[in-house]
């Protein structure tokens, strides 16, 4: 565990005149300082929230990973796992910390994917429906168990288009957090609307949940489906039907 090597650099730019901040600069953990800062600024930092504006350089993240590793060491100790002699448990605390920040919860700490939009305003512009199938990996915020599934994102093209891979990048950015499937469905719809300026967006997710498969009811074939329908997908029966017909065609093409 390296001693807060960059901590002073990191907070050097913080509000020098603020007495509360001064107290927090004595604080050993950067994580505690950032939690204080978010509370003071009214920033919500639930498991499904993106807080990338507070992780504004790689030193911050490296420091937070070190601090989380130290905390995971304590968890392993409390679980009575011999992390000093068990070769498989030796680096586990640090592996867990890195995995949370860089993989399973990466969408909390990373800025939104760059989704450069292209104009869709020529005379022969595309006005039809687009349905993109996106593989999802997420984690439930209740049990930190894996959630894996597929999102079908439907959109009626508006004045701008984004690259096809961007739909999946946005969906994954929303998913790589601690989520509830219901919230995730909403989050993806909102971010796609933001990136495309389209009011007509639909998201259907089907996923299996580790918290139902590996524990609790141990249901191995349970599938959870959620749907969010906006604009024409919600108030036009034909649009809604076309979306679900397209999903069926996609599922025939690539069964799940
Ligand atoms: Zn759960």
Boltz pocket constraint, residues with backbone or C-beta under 6 A from the ligand:
constraints:
  - pocket:
      binder: B
      contacts: [[A, 140], [A, 141], [A, 142], [A, 143], [A, 144], [A, 145], [A, 211], [A, 212]]
      max_distance: 6.0
